[in-house]
Amino acid sequence: MNVPDNAPLVVIAIGGNSLITDPEHMGVLDQYRAAGETAHYIVPLIKQGYRVLVTHGNGPQVGFILLRSELARDVIHQVPLANCVADTQGSIGLQIAQSLQNEFLDQGVQQAVTAIVTQCVVDEYDPSFNHPSKPIGPFMSEEEARQREKEDGWVIGEDAGRGWRRLVPSPEPLEIIELPAIRTLLDVGTLVIAAGGGGIPVIYRQDGELRPRPAVIDKDAASCLLACELDASVFIISTDVDKVALNFGTDEQVEIDRMTVAESRKHLAAGHFAAGSMQPKIESALRFLEQGGEEVIITQPQNLRADLQSIYGTHIVP
């Protein structure tokens, strides 16, 4: 399709957890199927005339790679965390790109799709390197997590009432190295998949050279940075719940259809959004809107619609 380069840009951030439907369907083929279902709901946005950039999480998947590496450490070298992020950009990027290409073919749409390996600059002295907080890998019981903490030296923590997981550093994203290439691809009508897993964390050395750092950047923070730099109109955060909720997981849970920046800040200050779960999504949403974005929508992939206002989810506006 010949999408005008001045068409509104929609950035869609797909959660890594939303590619894993349940503990019984965590394999590569299962994730392909989930990516295919998500792709099906993205195509109407292209047909409606939007330019689209897709980002994705990698929390479970990067944890799988690390675990696989640790189990094989007596046989072959271990994989550094930054390389694990790069690996997931390739594998998940392939799943999403191929699923989109197949969906476009089925619907008779001519549309170029490109997944681009993306580096993201962080501060070498970001405090998160001393205070790991980003959950990765599968959920565990507290007993198993404590065992990993003792035997493997993991930093572990409870993840939003859902179980225990490994924690790694999650520095703030500052700059997208491949931004000019991403902008050029979007301007010629390509659907771009970028900043997978928040981007590969890198630092600038004093001589200007880049070096990787062992961390996982929050996908929503990196997606927000991209959306702001590219002057996106709408930022969609696709996750594993239909809507943002107050008092999540309790008898007093209330789902939110629509809220303003001021209301969001009030609920955030009241502690309604769990760290490592909904909190970074809300913080990224607020940053995007305060830097000129028009709307943020938080929802599940199957709720995506060409008519953005009809999407079932939480709509956050300035």
DOGU-824493 format. One record per residue (C-alpha): residue in three letters; x, y, z; residue number from 1. Coordinates in nm, 3 decimals, padded with zeros to 5 digits, m for minus. Example, Ala and Ser with C-alpha at 12.3 -4.5 7.8 and 13.67 -1.06 7.14 Angstrom:
! DOGU-824493
+------+---------+---------+---------+-----+
: rest :      xx :      yy :      zz :  nr :
+------+---------+---------+---------+-----+
:  ALA :  01.230 : m00.450 :  00.780 :   1 :
:  SER :  01.367 : m00.106 :  00.714 :   2 :
+------+---------+---------+---------+-----+
END
This chain:
! DOGU-824493
+------+---------+---------+---------+-----+
: rest :      xx :      yy :      zz :  nr :
+------+---------+---------+---------+-----+
:  MET :  00.000 :  00.000 :  00.000 :   1 :
:  ASN :  00.111 :  00.356 : m00.067 :   2 :
:  VAL :  00.062 :  00.509 :  00.275 :   3 :
:  PRO :  00.133 :  00.885 :  00.267 :   4 :
:  ASP :  00.439 :  00.986 :  00.468 :   5 :
:  ASN :  00.222 :  01.239 :  00.651 :   6 :
:  ALA : m00.032 :  00.975 :  00.758 :   7 :
:  PRO : m00.081 :  00.947 :  01.136 :   8 :
:  LEU :  00.170 :  00.714 :  01.302 :   9 :
:  VAL :  00.047 :  00.452 :  01.548 :  10 :
:  VAL :  00.306 :  00.284 :  01.770 :  11 :
:  ILE :  00.193 : m00.058 :  01.899 :  12 :
:  ALA :  00.390 : m00.208 :  02.186 :  13 :
:  ILE :  00.325 : m00.583 :  02.214 :  14 :
:  GLY :  00.400 : m00.736 :  02.553 :  15 :
:  GLY :  00.627 : m01.039 :  02.566 :  16 :
:  ASN :  00.380 : m01.204 :  02.801 :  17 :
:  SER :  00.096 : m01.153 :  02.552 :  18 :
:  LEU :  00.278 : m01.387 :  02.312 :  19 :
:  ILE :  00.252 : m01.662 :  02.576 :  20 :
:  THR : m00.114 : m01.740 :  02.635 :  21 :
:  ASP : m00.070 : m01.973 :  02.934 :  22 :
:  PRO :  00.191 : m02.198 :  03.105 :  23 :
:  GLU :  00.092 : m02.489 :  02.880 :  24 :
:  HIS :  00.167 : m02.295 :  02.560 :  25 :
:  MET :  00.513 : m02.143 :  02.596 :  26 :
:  GLY :  00.700 : m02.302 :  02.305 :  27 :
:  VAL :  00.820 : m02.139 :  01.985 :  28 :
:  LEU :  00.527 : m02.273 :  01.781 :  29 :
:  ASP :  00.284 : m02.143 :  02.043 :  30 :
:  GLN :  00.442 : m01.799 :  02.024 :  31 :
:  TYR :  00.420 : m01.808 :  01.644 :  32 :
:  ARG :  00.046 : m01.873 :  01.674 :  33 :
:  ALA :  00.004 : m01.587 :  01.922 :  34 :
:  ALA :  00.203 : m01.354 :  01.695 :  35 :
:  GLY : m00.019 : m01.460 :  01.404 :  36 :
:  GLU : m00.332 : m01.374 :  01.600 :  37 :
:  THR : m00.188 : m01.034 :  01.693 :  38 :
:  ALA : m00.090 : m00.968 :  01.330 :  39 :
:  HIS : m00.447 : m01.034 :  01.222 :  40 :
:  TYR : m00.564 : m00.742 :  01.434 :  41 :
:  ILE : m00.290 : m00.503 :  01.316 :  42 :
:  VAL : m00.368 : m00.533 :  00.944 :  43 :
:  PRO : m00.693 : m00.327 :  00.960 :  44 :
:  LEU : m00.492 : m00.029 :  01.089 :  45 :
:  ILE : m00.278 : m00.040 :  00.775 :  46 :
:  LYS : m00.587 : m00.073 :  00.555 :  47 :
:  GLN : m00.734 :  00.229 :  00.733 :  48 :
:  GLY : m00.434 :  00.436 :  00.621 :  49 :
:  TYR : m00.221 :  00.455 :  00.935 :  50 :
:  ARG :  00.154 :  00.421 :  00.938 :  51 :
:  VAL :  00.244 :  00.157 :  01.197 :  52 :
:  LEU :  00.550 :  00.083 :  01.405 :  53 :
:  VAL :  00.549 : m00.230 :  01.622 :  54 :
:  THR :  00.766 : m00.288 :  01.928 :  55 :
:  HIS :  00.762 : m00.594 :  02.150 :  56 :
:  GLY :  00.860 : m00.717 :  02.493 :  57 :
:  ASN :  01.084 : m01.012 :  02.569 :  58 :
:  GLY :  01.068 : m01.070 :  02.944 :  59 :
:  PRO :  00.975 : m01.440 :  02.934 :  60 :
:  GLN :  01.177 : m01.515 :  02.621 :  61 :
:  VAL :  01.505 : m01.358 :  02.735 :  62 :
:  GLY :  01.466 : m01.549 :  03.060 :  63 :
:  PHE :  01.431 : m01.874 :  02.866 :  64 :
:  ILE :  01.755 : m01.803 :  02.677 :  65 :
:  LEU :  01.941 : m01.724 :  02.999 :  66 :
:  LEU :  01.810 : m02.040 :  03.165 :  67 :
:  ARG :  01.906 : m02.249 :  02.862 :  68 :
:  SER :  02.252 : m02.092 :  02.868 :  69 :
:  GLU :  02.296 : m02.163 :  03.239 :  70 :
:  LEU :  02.188 : m02.525 :  03.205 :  71 :
:  ALA :  02.448 : m02.573 :  02.930 :  72 :
:  ARG :  02.727 : m02.378 :  03.099 :  73 :
:  ASP :  02.938 : m02.693 :  03.152 :  74 :
:  VAL :  02.920 : m02.767 :  02.778 :  75 :
:  ILE :  02.940 : m02.430 :  02.601 :  76 :
:  HIS :  02.997 : m02.062 :  02.678 :  77 :
:  GLN :  02.717 : m01.866 :  02.844 :  78 :
:  VAL :  02.529 : m01.592 :  02.658 :  79 :
:  PRO :  02.563 : m01.234 :  02.791 :  80 :
:  LEU :  02.237 : m01.062 :  02.875 :  81 :
:  ALA :  02.272 : m00.797 :  02.600 :  82 :
:  ASN :  02.317 : m01.075 :  02.344 :  83 :
:  CYS :  02.006 : m01.248 :  02.479 :  84 :
:  VAL :  01.812 : m00.928 :  02.405 :  85 :
:  ALA :  01.956 : m00.923 :  02.052 :  86 :
:  ASP :  01.860 : m01.289 :  02.007 :  87 :
:  THR :  01.499 : m01.216 :  02.104 :  88 :
:  GLN :  01.486 : m00.919 :  01.867 :  89 :
:  GLY :  01.572 : m01.159 :  01.588 :  90 :
:  SER :  01.344 : m01.445 :  01.688 :  91 :
:  ILE :  01.037 : m01.247 :  01.798 :  92 :
:  GLY :  01.091 : m00.994 :  01.519 :  93 :
:  LEU :  01.084 : m01.285 :  01.273 :  94 :
:  GLN :  00.764 : m01.423 :  01.426 :  95 :
:  ILE :  00.585 : m01.089 :  01.406 :  96 :
:  ALA :  00.719 : m00.991 :  01.062 :  97 :
:  GLN :  00.644 : m01.326 :  00.904 :  98 :
:  SER :  00.298 : m01.336 :  01.061 :  99 :
:  LEU :  00.223 : m00.987 :  00.928 : 100 :
:  GLN :  00.355 : m01.073 :  00.581 : 101 :
:  ASN :  00.137 : m01.385 :  00.568 : 102 :
:  GLU : m00.165 : m01.190 :  00.691 : 103 :
:  PHE : m00.111 : m00.919 :  00.429 : 104 :
:  LEU : m00.085 : m01.189 :  00.162 : 105 :
:  ASP : m00.411 : m01.349 :  00.278 : 106 :
:  GLN : m00.590 : m01.015 :  00.267 : 107 :
:  GLY : m00.444 : m00.905 : m00.065 : 108 :
:  VAL : m00.254 : m00.611 :  00.082 : 109 :
:  GLN :  00.077 : m00.497 : m00.066 : 110 :
:  GLN :  00.279 : m00.390 :  00.236 : 111 :
:  ALA :  00.651 : m00.402 :  00.313 : 112 :
:  VAL :  00.750 : m00.522 :  00.662 : 113 :
:  THR :  01.095 : m00.494 :  00.820 : 114 :
:  ALA :  01.226 : m00.597 :  01.162 : 115 :
:  ILE :  01.534 : m00.396 :  01.258 : 116 :
:  VAL :  01.788 : m00.483 :  01.527 : 117 :
:  THR :  01.783 : m00.182 :  01.757 : 118 :
:  GLN :  02.036 : m00.049 :  02.007 : 119 :
:  CYS :  01.933 :  00.183 :  02.287 : 120 :
:  VAL :  02.178 :  00.407 :  02.471 : 121 :
:  VAL :  02.169 :  00.406 :  02.851 : 122 :
:  ASP :  02.369 :  00.580 :  03.121 : 123 :
:  GLU :  02.661 :  00.367 :  03.238 : 124 :
:  TYR :  02.594 :  00.492 :  03.592 : 125 :
:  ASP :  02.216 :  00.441 :  03.588 : 126 :
:  PRO :  02.120 :  00.343 :  03.946 : 127 :
:  SER :  01.932 :  00.035 :  03.822 : 128 :
:  PHE :  02.263 : m00.144 :  03.768 : 129 :
:  ASN :  02.297 : m00.155 :  04.147 : 130 :
:  HIS :  01.926 : m00.222 :  04.207 : 131 :
:  PRO :  01.789 : m00.483 :  03.962 : 132 :
:  SER :  01.411 : m00.453 :  03.928 : 133 :
:  LYS :  01.305 : m00.584 :  03.585 : 134 :
:  PRO :  01.131 : m00.927 :  03.599 : 135 :
:  ILE :  01.238 : m01.174 :  03.331 : 136 :
:  GLY :  01.185 : m01.541 :  03.265 : 137 :
:  PRO :  00.911 : m01.775 :  03.386 : 138 :
:  PHE :  00.717 : m01.737 :  03.709 : 139 :
:  MET :  00.833 : m01.949 :  04.003 : 140 :
:  SER :  00.716 : m02.040 :  04.350 : 141 :
:  GLU :  00.893 : m01.853 :  04.629 : 142 :
:  GLU :  01.067 : m02.176 :  04.728 : 143 :
:  GLU :  01.214 : m02.226 :  04.381 : 144 :
:  ALA :  01.307 : m01.858 :  04.357 : 145 :
:  ARG :  01.489 : m01.871 :  04.691 : 146 :
:  GLN :  01.676 : m02.177 :  04.572 : 147 :
:  ARG :  01.785 : m01.994 :  04.256 : 148 :
:  GLU :  01.889 : m01.698 :  04.468 : 149 :
:  LYS :  02.106 : m01.922 :  04.686 : 150 :
:  GLU :  02.253 : m02.154 :  04.421 : 151 :
:  ASP :  02.283 : m01.925 :  04.118 : 152 :
:  GLY :  02.319 : m01.583 :  04.276 : 153 :
:  TRP :  02.000 : m01.451 :  04.118 : 154 :
:  VAL :  01.828 : m01.138 :  04.240 : 155 :
:  ILE :  01.466 : m01.244 :  04.275 : 156 :
:  GLY :  01.139 : m01.070 :  04.357 : 157 :
:  GLU :  00.764 : m01.108 :  04.367 : 158 :
:  ASP :  00.597 : m00.986 :  04.046 : 159 :
:  ALA :  00.265 : m00.805 :  04.094 : 160 :
:  GLY :  00.097 : m01.090 :  04.282 : 161 :
:  ARG :  00.157 : m01.337 :  03.999 : 162 :
:  GLY :  00.456 : m01.526 :  04.134 : 163 :
:  TRP :  00.832 : m01.490 :  04.176 : 164 :
:  ARG :  01.076 : m01.409 :  03.896 : 165 :
:  ARG :  01.438 : m01.323 :  03.835 : 166 :
:  LEU :  01.520 : m00.950 :  03.846 : 167 :
:  VAL :  01.780 : m00.776 :  03.628 : 168 :
:  PRO :  01.887 : m00.410 :  03.583 : 169 :
:  SER :  01.651 : m00.192 :  03.380 : 170 :
:  PRO :  01.817 :  00.143 :  03.296 : 171 :
:  GLU :  01.632 :  00.438 :  03.146 : 172 :
:  PRO :  01.649 :  00.454 :  02.764 : 173 :
:  LEU :  01.809 :  00.775 :  02.639 : 174 :
:  GLU :  01.865 :  00.742 :  02.264 : 175 :
:  ILE :  01.770 :  00.503 :  01.983 : 176 :
:  ILE :  02.079 :  00.448 :  01.768 : 177 :
:  GLU :  01.883 :  00.331 :  01.462 : 178 :
:  LEU :  01.627 :  00.616 :  01.478 : 179 :
:  PRO :  01.726 :  00.772 :  01.141 : 180 :
:  ALA :  01.691 :  00.436 :  00.963 : 181 :
:  ILE :  01.356 :  00.369 :  01.133 : 182 :
:  ARG :  01.227 :  00.713 :  01.031 : 183 :
:  THR :  01.337 :  00.659 :  00.669 : 184 :
:  LEU :  01.165 :  00.320 :  00.651 : 185 :
:  LEU :  00.841 :  00.461 :  00.792 : 186 :
:  ASP :  00.851 :  00.754 :  00.549 : 187 :
:  VAL :  00.859 :  00.518 :  00.250 : 188 :
:  GLY :  00.560 :  00.325 :  00.382 : 189 :
:  THR :  00.729 :  00.028 :  00.550 : 190 :
:  LEU :  00.575 : m00.127 :  00.860 : 191 :
:  VAL :  00.869 : m00.135 :  01.101 : 192 :
:  ILE :  00.931 : m00.368 :  01.395 : 193 :
:  ALA :  01.189 : m00.207 :  01.622 : 194 :
:  ALA :  01.320 : m00.169 :  01.978 : 195 :
:  GLY :  01.239 : m00.530 :  02.060 : 196 :
:  GLY :  01.272 : m00.599 :  02.430 : 197 :
:  GLY :  01.333 : m00.228 :  02.488 : 198 :
:  GLY :  01.638 : m00.230 :  02.263 : 199 :
:  ILE :  01.986 : m00.371 :  02.319 : 200 :
:  PRO :  02.136 : m00.168 :  02.607 : 201 :
:  VAL :  02.456 :  00.009 :  02.502 : 202 :
:  ILE :  02.675 :  00.288 :  02.637 : 203 :
:  TYR :  02.903 :  00.539 :  02.467 : 204 :
:  ARG :  03.268 :  00.514 :  02.562 : 205 :
:  GLN :  03.471 :  00.833 :  02.588 : 206 :
:  ASP :  03.604 :  00.776 :  02.237 : 207 :
:  GLY :  03.247 :  00.753 :  02.103 : 208 :
:  GLU :  03.247 :  00.378 :  02.052 : 209 :
:  LEU :  02.946 :  00.173 :  02.161 : 210 :
:  ARG :  02.960 : m00.113 :  02.410 : 211 :
:  PRO :  02.679 : m00.343 :  02.533 : 212 :
:  ARG :  02.564 : m00.347 :  02.895 : 213 :
:  PRO :  02.405 : m00.637 :  03.089 : 214 :
:  ALA :  02.046 : m00.521 :  03.131 : 215 :
:  VAL :  01.693 : m00.531 :  02.991 : 216 :
:  ILE :  01.534 : m00.195 :  02.914 : 217 :
:  ASP :  01.163 : m00.160 :  02.983 : 218 :
:  LYS :  00.983 : m00.215 :  02.652 : 219 :
:  ASP :  00.718 :  00.049 :  02.719 : 220 :
:  ALA :  00.977 :  00.314 :  02.811 : 221 :
:  ALA :  01.172 :  00.249 :  02.490 : 222 :
:  SER :  00.851 :  00.240 :  02.287 : 223 :
:  CYS :  00.749 :  00.573 :  02.438 : 224 :
:  LEU :  01.088 :  00.722 :  02.348 : 225 :
:  LEU :  01.046 :  00.604 :  01.988 : 226 :
:  ALA :  00.687 :  00.729 :  01.972 : 227 :
:  CYS :  00.790 :  01.074 :  02.097 : 228 :
:  GLU :  01.094 :  01.100 :  01.867 : 229 :
:  LEU :  00.880 :  01.001 :  01.566 : 230 :
:  ASP :  00.590 :  01.236 :  01.657 : 231 :
:  ALA :  00.342 :  00.947 :  01.675 : 232 :
:  SER : m00.024 :  01.036 :  01.717 : 233 :
:  VAL : m00.137 :  00.728 :  01.912 : 234 :
:  PHE :  00.054 :  00.490 :  02.139 : 235 :
:  ILE : m00.111 :  00.150 :  02.189 : 236 :
:  ILE :  00.020 : m00.070 :  02.471 : 237 :
:  SER : m00.092 : m00.425 :  02.402 : 238 :
:  THR : m00.080 : m00.642 :  02.711 : 239 :
:  ASP : m00.248 : m00.943 :  02.874 : 240 :
:  VAL : m00.542 : m00.758 :  03.033 : 241 :
:  ASP : m00.835 : m00.579 :  02.867 : 242 :
:  LYS : m00.816 : m00.263 :  03.075 : 243 :
:  VAL : m00.626 : m00.081 :  03.345 : 244 :
:  ALA : m00.785 : m00.146 :  03.684 : 245 :
:  LEU : m00.789 :  00.011 :  04.027 : 246 :
:  ASN : m00.744 : m00.227 :  04.322 : 247 :
:  PHE : m00.628 : m00.493 :  04.076 : 248 :
:  GLY : m00.674 : m00.851 :  04.188 : 249 :
:  THR : m00.902 : m00.765 :  04.482 : 250 :
:  ASP : m01.277 : m00.778 :  04.541 : 251 :
:  GLU : m01.282 : m00.400 :  04.488 : 252 :
:  GLN : m01.126 : m00.415 :  04.140 : 253 :
:  VAL : m01.268 : m00.150 :  03.905 : 254 :
:  GLU : m01.174 : m00.136 :  03.537 : 255 :
:  ILE : m01.117 :  00.205 :  03.379 : 256 :
:  ASP : m01.257 :  00.296 :  03.037 : 257 :
:  ARG : m01.108 :  00.643 :  03.009 : 258 :
:  MET : m00.889 :  00.869 :  03.219 : 259 :
:  THR : m00.694 :  01.191 :  03.185 : 260 :
:  VAL : m00.330 :  01.257 :  03.263 : 261 :
:  ALA : m00.430 :  01.419 :  03.593 : 262 :
:  GLU : m00.645 :  01.121 :  03.692 : 263 :
:  SER : m00.370 :  00.881 :  03.594 : 264 :
:  ARG : m00.118 :  01.065 :  03.809 : 265 :
:  LYS : m00.359 :  01.056 :  04.103 : 266 :
:  HIS : m00.407 :  00.678 :  04.073 : 267 :
:  LEU : m00.033 :  00.627 :  04.024 : 268 :
:  ALA :  00.046 :  00.822 :  04.342 : 269 :
:  ALA : m00.213 :  00.616 :  04.530 : 270 :
:  GLY : m00.022 :  00.298 :  04.446 : 271 :
:  HIS : m00.284 :  00.136 :  04.224 : 272 :
:  PHE : m00.034 :  00.028 :  03.956 : 273 :
:  ALA :  00.220 : m00.242 :  04.042 : 274 :
:  ALA :  00.590 : m00.189 :  03.975 : 275 :
:  GLY :  00.716 : m00.414 :  03.697 : 276 :
:  SER :  00.361 : m00.455 :  03.566 : 277 :
:  MET :  00.115 : m00.169 :  03.505 : 278 :
:  GLN :  00.323 :  00.110 :  03.663 : 279 :
:  PRO :  00.579 :  00.143 :  03.379 : 280 :
:  LYS :  00.296 :  00.134 :  03.124 : 281 :
:  ILE :  00.118 :  00.424 :  03.293 : 282 :
:  GLU :  00.443 :  00.618 :  03.336 : 283 :
:  SER :  00.524 :  00.574 :  02.966 : 284 :
:  ALA :  00.170 :  00.674 :  02.870 : 285 :
:  LEU :  00.198 :  00.995 :  03.072 : 286 :
:  ARG :  00.537 :  01.080 :  02.923 : 287 :
:  PHE :  00.403 :  01.031 :  02.570 : 288 :
:  LEU :  00.098 :  01.250 :  02.628 : 289 :
:  GLU :  00.294 :  01.523 :  02.805 : 290 :
:  GLN :  00.529 :  01.542 :  02.506 : 291 :
:  GLY :  00.249 :  01.601 :  02.257 : 292 :
:  GLY :  00.091 :  01.260 :  02.194 : 293 :
:  GLU : m00.283 :  01.255 :  02.134 : 294 :
:  GLU : m00.392 :  00.931 :  02.300 : 295 :
:  VAL : m00.271 :  00.612 :  02.468 : 296 :
:  ILE : m00.474 :  00.291 :  02.456 : 297 :
:  ILE : m00.399 : m00.002 :  02.687 : 298 :
:  THR : m00.569 : m00.326 :  02.584 : 299 :
:  GLN : m00.528 : m00.685 :  02.468 : 300 :
:  PRO : m00.421 : m00.758 :  02.108 : 301 :
:  GLN : m00.758 : m00.906 :  02.005 : 302 :
:  ASN : m00.929 : m00.577 :  02.092 : 303 :
:  LEU : m00.745 : m00.377 :  01.822 : 304 :
:  ARG : m00.972 : m00.214 :  01.563 : 305 :
:  ALA : m00.925 :  00.015 :  01.263 : 306 :
:  ASP : m01.155 :  00.263 :  01.436 : 307 :
:  LEU : m00.928 :  00.349 :  01.727 : 308 :
:  GLN : m01.205 :  00.509 :  01.931 : 309 :
:  SER : m01.402 :  00.183 :  01.931 : 310 :
:  ILE : m01.117 : m00.021 :  02.080 : 311 :
:  TYR : m01.222 : m00.196 :  02.401 : 312 :
:  GLY : m00.960 : m00.095 :  02.653 : 313 :
:  THR : m00.844 :  00.196 :  02.866 : 314 :
:  HIS : m00.810 :  00.524 :  02.673 : 315 :
:  ILE : m00.580 :  00.781 :  02.832 : 316 :
:  VAL : m00.599 :  01.139 :  02.702 : 317 :
:  PRO : m00.428 :  01.471 :  02.785 : 318 :
+------+---------+---------+---------+-----+
END
